[in-house]
């Protein structure tokens, strides 16, 4: 049953559509592109197949998600509509708020996914005042999953750009990078045993400075 706040407010109406548990996180994971049901199960970690099915059907009925299943093909793919993609600023605002107010240490059994970390990284880099003097690209290689993502700066904003040749390569694990993100600026150190940087000394020093970290001696 759709939640109703029983009064007129556009914020309330939005929450009536996407405010139920898992809904915005499904949108978050589809903002990177179309995904299979199994992909969403993996990224959402603790959602059950039943609740994921329910939420996807609700989002489809609301015109936020489309479902693609070709005849004779078992796989089902999900993708955001324009209406769904227009929620991107909402997710960015939530990530930005979390960077400012929700940087608690990770729980011992709390998983971290590279896809979420890199999406958050782009938001964080666009908020910090420290910027490279010109275009740059950094590649993040997550040793524990084999994932690799490139974030690029075009002189104005950071974004994901898998086509750019990196100036600096970060080699780490998802958990180590998540722990770095929640570490207070005064205690940040780069590189570290769990986060290795490769590239020219000048470009590495520049990256360390952007992150507000102190260089490891």
Backbone as JSON, one array per atom type, in Angstrom:
{
  "sequence": "XXXXXXXXXXXXXXXXXXXXXXXXXXXXXXXXXXXXXXXXXXXXXXXXXXXXXXXXXXXXXXXXXXXXXXXXXXXXXXXXXXXXXXXXXXXXXXXXXXXXXXXXXXXXXXXXXXXXXXXXXXXXXXXXXXXXXXXXXXXXXXXXXXXXXXXXXXXXXXXXXXXXXXXXXXXXXXXXXXXXXXXXXXXXXXXXXXXXXXXXXXXXXXXXXXXXXXXXX",
  "N": [[0.84, -1.19, 0.0], [0.54, 2.22, -0.82], [2.29, 4.76, 0.86], [0.78, 7.46, 2.6], [0.83, 10.84, 3.46], [-1.21, 12.48, 3.98], [-1.58, 15.25, 3.62], [-1.14, 18.29, 1.73], [1.91, 18.72, 0.2], [4.77, 19.11, -1.7], [7.18, 17.86, -1.12], [6.28, 15.85, 0.58], [4.66, 14.45, -1.23], [6.61, 13.51, -2.98], [8.05, 11.8, -1.28], [6.05, 9.98, -0.79], [6.14, 8.58, -3.11], [8.82, 7.69, -3.52], [9.86, 7.25, -1.02], [9.74, 4.93, 0.51], [11.39, 2.16, 2.14], [14.31, 1.04, 0.53], [13.63, 2.06, -1.99], [14.81, 4.57, -2.97], [17.44, 3.73, -2.91], [17.5, 1.77, -4.81], [17.08, 3.38, -7.06], [19.47, 4.83, -6.84], [21.36, 2.82, -7.51], [20.66, 2.27, -10.1], [21.2, 4.58, -11.42], [23.72, 4.47, -12.45], [23.4, 3.0, -14.7], [21.7, 0.45, -16.69], [20.66, -2.52, -14.99], [20.74, -5.96, -13.9], [18.36, -8.01, -12.09], [19.74, -9.64, -10.28], [22.09, -8.16, -9.99], [21.18, -5.92, -8.6], [20.33, -7.14, -6.23], [22.8, -7.92, -5.19], [24.12, -5.44, -4.78], [22.43, -4.13, -3.0], [22.66, -5.64, -0.8], [21.32, -6.55, 1.82], [18.67, -6.74, 1.16], [15.72, -8.65, 0.53], [14.79, -11.04, -2.03], [12.0, -10.94, -2.34], [11.21, -8.38, -1.32], [12.68, -6.73, -2.98], [11.52, -7.29, -5.44], [8.91, -6.31, -4.96], [9.41, -3.56, -4.55], [10.55, -2.82, -7.01], [8.4, -3.27, -8.73], [6.65, -1.33, -7.78], [8.08, 1.01, -8.37], [8.17, 0.78, -11.1], [5.44, 0.98, -11.71], [5.11, 3.61, -11.0], [6.36, 4.89, -13.02], [9.09, 5.28, -12.92], [11.0, 3.36, -13.24], [11.9, 1.07, -15.83], [11.2, -2.16, -17.14], [12.89, -4.78, -18.72], [12.53, -7.6, -20.5], [13.35, -9.89, -22.75], [11.71, -12.07, -25.1], [12.24, -15.5, -24.59], [14.54, -15.07, -23.19], [16.07, -15.39, -20.11], [17.13, -13.53, -18.33], [16.32, -10.49, -16.68], [16.28, -7.07, -17.14], [16.69, -3.88, -15.64], [15.98, -0.41, -15.8], [16.35, 3.13, -15.46], [13.83, 5.55, -16.12], [13.38, 8.78, -17.73], [12.12, 10.24, -15.77], [12.99, 8.85, -13.53], [15.78, 9.27, -13.68], [15.86, 11.95, -13.16], [15.94, 12.08, -10.46], [18.53, 12.14, -9.69], [19.86, 14.51, -8.57], [18.73, 14.45, -6.02], [19.8, 12.14, -4.85], [22.5, 12.88, -4.9], [22.44, 15.04, -3.15], [21.78, 13.73, -0.77], [24.05, 12.12, -0.44], [25.97, 14.13, -0.17], [25.09, 15.33, 2.22], [25.49, 13.17, 3.91], [28.28, 12.96, 3.8], [28.96, 15.14, 5.28], [27.64, 14.85, 7.75], [27.28, 12.16, 8.5], [29.5, 10.52, 8.93], [30.33, 8.22, 10.43], [32.38, 5.68, 12.01], [32.96, 2.53, 10.31], [30.97, -0.36, 10.88], [32.05, -3.58, 12.16], [31.09, -5.69, 10.52], [30.1, -4.42, 8.33], [29.49, -4.13, 4.98], [31.14, -2.75, 2.05], [30.7, -1.37, -1.15], [32.41, -1.02, -4.22], [31.11, 0.45, -6.32], [29.34, 2.16, -4.98], [31.1, 3.61, -3.43], [32.65, 4.99, -5.33], [30.73, 6.55, -6.63], [30.01, 8.19, -4.5], [32.46, 9.39, -4.14], [32.76, 11.05, -6.4], [30.8, 12.98, -5.88], [31.86, 14.04, -3.5], [34.35, 15.09, -4.35], [33.49, 17.13, -5.99], [32.63, 18.9, -4.16], [34.7, 19.73, -2.51], [37.03, 22.39, -1.89], [39.59, 22.23, -2.88], [41.19, 21.84, -5.91], [42.59, 20.31, -8.85], [44.9, 22.05, -11.02], [44.29, 21.81, -13.69], [42.81, 19.58, -16.18], [42.45, 16.23, -14.99], [42.83, 12.68, -14.37], [41.94, 9.96, -12.37], [42.47, 6.64, -11.45], [40.8, 4.09, -9.76], [41.53, 1.14, -8.29], [40.19, -1.72, -7.01], [41.31, -4.1, -5.03], [40.11, -6.3, -3.77], [37.81, -6.94, -5.15], [38.34, -6.74, -7.84], [37.29, -4.71, -9.29], [37.45, -1.67, -11.21], [37.57, 1.82, -11.56], [37.39, 4.98, -13.17], [37.78, 8.32, -12.32], [37.33, 11.58, -13.5], [38.54, 14.9, -14.01], [37.5, 17.82, -15.55], [38.43, 20.37, -15.54], [36.46, 21.83, -14.52], [34.38, 20.25, -13.32], [34.15, 17.07, -11.59], [33.71, 13.72, -12.79], [32.53, 10.4, -13.65], [34.58, 8.62, -15.87], [35.46, 6.32, -17.84], [37.09, 6.22, -20.05], [39.34, 7.79, -19.96], [42.89, 8.13, -19.71], [44.71, 7.38, -16.84], [46.23, 9.7, -14.52], [47.01, 9.19, -11.97], [47.02, 6.2, -10.09], [45.06, 4.56, -7.78], [45.39, 1.97, -5.57], [43.59, -0.24, -3.7], [41.32, -1.53, -1.18], [37.76, -2.02, -0.98], [36.76, -1.68, 1.62], [38.94, -0.47, 2.93], [39.08, 1.97, 1.57], [36.59, 3.06, 2.21], [36.91, 3.37, 4.96], [38.92, 5.28, 4.95], [37.51, 7.47, 3.91], [35.74, 8.11, 6.0], [37.47, 8.92, 7.91], [38.64, 11.53, 9.99], [39.8, 14.67, 8.67], [42.19, 15.64, 9.8], [43.51, 13.36, 10.54], [44.03, 11.92, 8.31], [46.09, 10.04, 6.1], [48.13, 9.62, 3.29], [50.21, 8.02, 0.88], [49.11, 4.79, 2.26], [49.49, 1.67, 4.1], [47.25, 0.29, 3.2], [46.27, 1.72, 1.1], [47.55, 2.41, -1.86], [49.41, 4.51, -3.99], [50.18, 5.26, -7.35], [52.12, 6.82, -9.87], [53.46, 9.86, -11.3], [55.64, 11.64, -9.07], [54.85, 14.27, -8.67], [52.16, 14.34, -9.53], [51.02, 12.5, -7.76], [51.45, 13.78, -5.29], [49.82, 15.98, -5.68], [47.28, 14.76, -5.77], [47.1, 13.76, -3.16], [46.96, 16.15, -1.77], [44.51, 17.2, -2.69], [42.73, 15.49, -1.41], [42.99, 16.35, 1.14], [44.78, 15.11, 2.79], [47.65, 14.13, 4.75], [50.91, 13.72, 3.55], [52.53, 10.55, 3.61], [55.47, 9.91, 5.25]],
  "CA": [[0.0, 0.0, 0.0], [1.32, 3.44, -0.92], [2.27, 5.63, 2.02], [0.17, 8.77, 2.41], [1.02, 11.75, 4.59], [-2.53, 13.1, 4.19], [-1.62, 16.7, 3.5], [-0.46, 18.7, 0.51], [3.29, 19.22, 0.24], [5.45, 18.39, -2.78], [8.15, 16.96, -0.5], [5.52, 14.68, 1.04], [4.26, 13.67, -2.4], [7.79, 12.8, -3.48], [8.33, 10.7, -0.37], [5.0, 8.97, -0.99], [6.51, 7.8, -4.3], [10.15, 7.04, -3.44], [10.36, 7.29, 0.34], [9.74, 3.64, 1.18], [12.69, 1.52, 2.26], [14.97, 0.49, -0.65], [13.27, 2.69, -3.27], [15.84, 5.5, -3.42], [18.69, 3.01, -3.12], [17.37, 1.15, -6.14], [17.36, 4.46, -8.0], [20.91, 5.08, -6.76], [22.13, 1.8, -8.23], [20.32, 2.31, -11.52], [21.73, 5.81, -12.03], [24.95, 4.11, -13.17], [23.06, 2.28, -15.93], [20.77, -0.67, -16.53], [21.19, -3.64, -14.2], [19.9, -7.14, -13.73], [17.8, -8.24, -10.76], [20.82, -10.17, -9.43], [23.01, -7.06, -9.7], [20.57, -5.11, -7.56], [20.4, -7.93, -5.0], [24.18, -7.86, -4.67], [24.46, -4.1, -4.34], [21.6, -3.75, -1.87], [23.22, -6.47, 0.27], [20.44, -7.26, 2.75], [17.29, -6.81, 0.69], [15.29, -9.99, 0.13], [14.2, -11.04, -3.38], [10.59, -10.55, -2.26], [11.07, -6.94, -1.18], [13.2, -6.09, -4.18], [10.47, -7.42, -6.46], [7.83, -5.38, -4.62], [9.83, -2.17, -4.79], [10.73, -2.62, -8.46], [7.07, -3.16, -9.32], [6.12, -0.02, -7.41], [8.8, 2.03, -9.13], [7.72, 0.64, -12.5], [4.09, 1.53, -11.78], [5.23, 5.06, -10.86], [7.02, 5.43, -14.21], [10.47, 5.62, -12.57], [11.85, 2.25, -13.71], [11.35, 0.2, -16.87], [11.62, -3.57, -17.05], [13.14, -5.3, -20.06], [12.74, -9.04, -20.58], [13.11, -10.32, -24.12], [11.2, -13.44, -25.23], [13.25, -16.55, -24.65], [15.7, -14.71, -22.38], [15.75, -15.49, -18.68], [17.55, -12.34, -17.61], [15.48, -9.3, -16.67], [17.08, -5.86, -16.93], [15.94, -2.72, -15.15], [16.61, 0.84, -16.22], [15.6, 4.31, -15.08], [13.24, 6.43, -17.12], [13.79, 10.17, -17.5], [11.57, 10.58, -14.45], [13.89, 8.28, -12.53], [17.09, 9.93, -13.75], [15.73, 13.29, -12.58], [16.18, 11.97, -9.03], [19.98, 12.18, -9.43], [20.24, 15.54, -7.6], [18.28, 14.04, -4.69], [20.82, 11.23, -4.33], [23.72, 13.66, -4.67], [22.24, 15.82, -1.92], [21.85, 12.8, 0.36], [25.46, 11.76, -0.27], [26.64, 15.31, 0.35], [24.71, 15.45, 3.63], [26.18, 12.1, 4.62], [29.71, 13.31, 3.91], [29.11, 16.17, 6.31], [27.05, 14.54, 9.05], [27.1, 10.72, 8.77], [30.78, 9.85, 8.71], [30.66, 7.37, 11.57], [33.23, 4.54, 11.64], [32.26, 1.36, 9.81], [30.78, -1.51, 11.77], [32.94, -4.68, 11.76], [30.51, -6.53, 9.47], [29.42, -3.54, 7.37], [30.15, -4.22, 3.67], [31.25, -1.56, 1.21], [30.76, -1.73, -2.56], [33.14, -0.02, -5.02], [30.22, 1.3, -7.09], [28.82, 3.2, -4.1], [32.22, 4.45, -3.01], [33.07, 5.87, -6.42], [29.67, 7.53, -6.81], [30.18, 9.15, -3.42], [33.71, 10.11, -4.37], [32.52, 12.11, -7.37], [30.09, 14.04, -5.16], [32.79, 14.66, -2.54], [35.35, 15.87, -5.07], [32.85, 18.33, -6.51], [32.32, 19.79, -3.05], [35.89, 20.24, -1.83], [37.59, 23.57, -2.56], [40.89, 21.94, -3.5], [41.02, 21.3, -7.25], [43.78, 20.35, -9.69], [44.93, 23.26, -11.85], [43.73, 21.52, -15.01], [42.2, 18.26, -16.26], [43.14, 15.08, -14.41], [42.06, 11.44, -14.27], [42.45, 9.03, -11.36], [41.9, 5.3, -11.55], [40.7, 3.4, -8.48], [41.52, -0.32, -8.46], [39.81, -2.37, -5.76], [41.97, -5.4, -5.08], [39.28, -7.38, -3.25], [36.73, -7.29, -6.08], [38.78, -6.64, -9.22], [36.65, -3.56, -9.94], [38.27, -0.49, -11.47], [36.76, 2.95, -12.0], [38.17, 6.19, -13.42], [37.12, 9.6, -12.13], [38.07, 12.56, -14.29], [38.26, 16.32, -13.78], [37.6, 18.5, -16.84], [38.74, 21.75, -15.29], [35.29, 22.44, -13.86], [33.72, 19.27, -12.46], [34.55, 15.67, -11.63], [32.68, 12.77, -13.22], [33.06, 9.09, -14.03], [35.01, 8.61, -17.27], [36.29, 5.14, -18.01], [37.91, 6.3, -21.25], [40.52, 8.61, -19.74], [44.12, 7.51, -19.22], [44.88, 7.97, -15.51], [47.46, 10.34, -14.06], [47.34, 8.53, -10.71], [46.27, 4.98, -9.83], [44.88, 4.2, -6.38], [45.16, 0.54, -5.39], [43.1, -0.37, -2.34], [40.14, -2.39, -1.06], [36.57, -1.21, -0.74], [36.66, -1.33, 3.04], [40.0, 0.47, 3.28], [38.74, 3.29, 1.06], [35.47, 3.55, 3.02], [37.46, 3.81, 6.24], [39.62, 6.53, 4.69], [36.53, 8.53, 3.71], [35.14, 8.53, 7.28], [38.54, 9.38, 8.79], [38.73, 13.0, 10.06], [40.86, 15.22, 7.82], [43.44, 15.8, 10.54], [44.15, 12.06, 10.74], [44.19, 11.23, 7.02], [47.44, 9.87, 5.59], [48.25, 8.97, 1.98], [49.62, 6.67, 0.82], [49.11, 4.01, 3.5], [49.63, 0.24, 3.75], [46.05, -0.22, 2.54], [45.95, 2.56, -0.06], [48.81, 2.67, -2.55], [49.27, 5.43, -5.11], [51.26, 5.2, -8.34], [52.1, 7.91, -10.83], [54.6, 10.73, -11.06], [55.65, 12.19, -7.71], [54.1, 15.52, -8.68], [50.72, 14.06, -9.62], [50.62, 11.85, -6.52], [51.4, 14.82, -4.26], [48.64, 16.78, -5.98], [46.11, 13.99, -5.36], [47.11, 13.75, -1.7], [46.53, 17.47, -1.34], [43.09, 17.33, -2.97], [42.0, 14.75, -0.39], [43.22, 16.94, 2.45], [45.55, 14.18, 3.6], [49.07, 14.42, 4.94], [51.74, 12.71, 2.88], [53.24, 9.62, 4.47], [56.93, 10.05, 5.11]],
  "C": [[0.88, 1.25, 0.0], [1.16, 4.28, 0.34], [1.59, 6.95, 1.68], [0.38, 9.6, 3.66], [-0.22, 12.63, 4.82], [-2.51, 14.62, 4.29], [-0.85, 17.1, 2.25], [0.9, 19.3, 0.81], [4.04, 18.43, -0.83], [6.56, 17.49, -2.24], [7.45, 15.69, -0.03], [5.1, 13.82, -0.14], [5.44, 12.89, -2.99], [8.11, 11.61, -2.6], [7.27, 9.61, -0.46], [5.35, 8.05, -2.16], [7.81, 7.03, -4.11], [10.69, 6.98, -2.02], [10.34, 5.97, 1.08], [11.13, 3.03, 1.18], [13.08, 0.83, 0.96], [14.71, 1.29, -1.92], [14.37, 3.62, -3.78], [17.17, 4.8, -3.66], [18.66, 2.22, -4.43], [17.65, 2.18, -7.22], [18.86, 4.76, -8.02], [21.7, 4.09, -7.61], [21.82, 1.76, -9.72], [20.8, 3.59, -12.2], [23.01, 5.53, -12.81], [24.67, 3.38, -14.48], [22.16, 1.1, -15.64], [21.44, -1.83, -15.8], [20.2, -4.78, -14.17], [19.37, -7.2, -12.29], [18.9, -8.71, -9.81], [21.84, -9.1, -9.08], [22.48, -6.21, -8.56], [20.58, -5.84, -6.22], [21.78, -7.83, -4.36], [24.49, -6.49, -4.09], [23.66, -3.66, -3.12], [21.88, -4.61, -0.63], [22.19, -7.24, 1.09], [18.97, -7.28, 2.33], [16.96, -8.25, 0.31], [14.75, -9.93, -1.3], [12.74, -10.59, -3.38], [10.45, -9.04, -2.21], [11.63, -6.19, -2.38], [12.18, -6.15, -5.3], [9.34, -6.43, -6.22], [8.21, -3.95, -4.96], [10.0, -1.89, -6.28], [9.37, -2.48, -9.14], [6.44, -1.81, -9.0], [6.77, 1.1, -8.21], [8.43, 1.98, -10.61], [6.33, 1.25, -12.66], [4.11, 3.06, -11.7], [5.92, 5.7, -12.05], [8.46, 5.83, -13.96], [11.45, 4.58, -13.13], [11.13, 1.53, -14.84], [11.96, -1.18, -16.74], [11.75, -4.13, -18.46], [13.44, -6.79, -19.97], [12.36, -9.5, -21.98], [12.58, -11.75, -24.15], [12.33, -14.44, -25.36], [14.5, -16.24, -23.83], [15.31, -14.7, -20.92], [16.06, -14.19, -17.94], [16.54, -11.2, -17.77], [16.36, -8.1, -16.33], [16.17, -4.72, -16.51], [16.72, -1.46, -15.47], [15.73, 2.01, -15.78], [15.0, 5.0, -16.3], [13.79, 7.84, -16.89], [13.31, 10.65, -16.13], [12.47, 10.05, -13.34], [15.24, 8.96, -12.5], [17.04, 11.33, -13.15], [15.85, 13.27, -11.06], [17.67, 12.04, -8.68], [20.37, 13.27, -8.44], [19.82, 15.2, -6.17], [19.32, 13.11, -4.06], [22.12, 11.96, -4.04], [23.62, 14.47, -3.38], [22.33, 14.93, -0.69], [23.3, 12.38, 0.63], [26.23, 12.93, 0.34], [26.34, 15.53, 1.83], [25.43, 14.4, 4.46], [27.66, 12.37, 4.8], [29.95, 14.31, 5.04], [28.69, 15.69, 7.7], [26.99, 13.05, 9.41], [28.38, 9.92, 8.58], [31.22, 9.08, 9.95], [31.56, 6.22, 11.11], [32.39, 3.36, 11.16], [32.1, 0.33, 10.92], [31.66, -2.65, 11.28], [32.41, -5.51, 10.59], [29.8, -5.7, 8.4], [30.13, -3.59, 6.02], [30.2, -2.88, 2.97], [31.41, -2.02, -0.23], [31.49, -0.65, -3.35], [32.22, 0.94, -5.76], [29.69, 2.47, -6.24], [29.93, 4.16, -3.68], [32.62, 5.45, -4.1], [32.0, 6.93, -6.7], [29.75, 8.61, -5.73], [31.42, 10.0, -3.59], [33.51, 11.28, -5.33], [31.81, 13.29, -6.7], [31.03, 14.79, -4.23], [33.8, 15.56, -3.25], [34.77, 17.16, -5.63], [32.49, 19.32, -5.41], [33.56, 20.39, -2.39], [36.46, 21.43, -2.6], [38.9, 23.3, -3.28], [40.67, 21.25, -4.84], [42.37, 21.27, -7.96], [43.76, 21.59, -10.58], [44.34, 23.05, -13.23], [43.22, 20.08, -15.01], [43.08, 17.16, -15.71], [42.23, 13.86, -14.47], [42.74, 10.53, -13.25], [41.73, 7.7, -11.5], [41.93, 4.63, -10.17], [40.55, 1.9, -8.74], [41.28, -0.96, -7.11], [40.28, -3.82, -5.79], [41.05, -6.54, -4.69], [38.2, -7.82, -4.22], [37.18, -7.33, -7.54], [38.14, -5.49, -9.97], [37.66, -2.44, -10.16], [37.38, 0.61, -12.05], [37.67, 4.16, -12.17], [37.28, 7.4, -13.15], [37.98, 10.66, -12.8], [37.59, 13.98, -13.98], [38.5, 17.05, -15.1], [37.98, 19.98, -16.73], [37.62, 22.5, -14.6], [34.67, 21.48, -12.86], [34.33, 17.89, -12.63], [33.39, 14.81, -12.1], [33.35, 11.42, -13.46], [33.41, 9.12, -15.52], [35.99, 7.48, -17.47], [37.22, 5.18, -19.2], [39.22, 7.04, -21.03], [41.71, 7.78, -19.25], [44.48, 8.16, -17.89], [46.25, 8.61, -15.28], [47.97, 9.67, -12.78], [46.46, 7.29, -10.58], [46.25, 4.72, -8.33], [44.6, 2.7, -6.32], [44.78, 0.31, -3.92], [42.04, -1.46, -2.28], [38.95, -1.49, -0.77], [36.49, -0.78, 0.71], [37.72, -0.3, 3.43], [39.66, 1.87, 2.78], [37.56, 3.88, 1.84], [35.98, 4.07, 4.36], [38.25, 5.11, 6.08], [38.64, 7.7, 4.59], [35.96, 9.03, 5.04], [36.2, 8.99, 8.28], [38.57, 10.91, 8.82], [39.94, 13.5, 9.28], [42.2, 15.27, 8.54], [44.2, 14.48, 10.7], [44.4, 11.32, 9.42], [45.66, 11.2, 6.59], [47.37, 9.14, 4.24], [49.69, 9.1, 1.49], [49.7, 5.99, 2.18], [49.3, 2.56, 3.12], [48.45, -0.31, 2.98], [45.62, 0.59, 1.32], [47.27, 2.99, -0.71], [48.53, 3.56, -3.76], [50.46, 5.28, -6.04], [51.03, 6.27, -9.39], [53.32, 8.77, -10.57], [54.5, 11.33, -9.66], [54.81, 13.47, -7.62], [52.6, 15.28, -8.69], [50.21, 13.38, -8.35], [50.48, 12.88, -5.41], [50.16, 15.7, -4.44], [47.37, 16.07, -5.51], [45.99, 13.95, -3.84], [46.57, 15.06, -1.15], [45.03, 17.67, -1.55], [42.26, 16.64, -1.89], [42.21, 15.29, 1.01], [44.01, 16.04, 3.36], [46.98, 14.69, 3.78], [49.88, 13.35, 4.25], [52.46, 11.83, 3.91], [54.73, 9.74, 4.21], [57.61, 8.69, 5.09]]
}
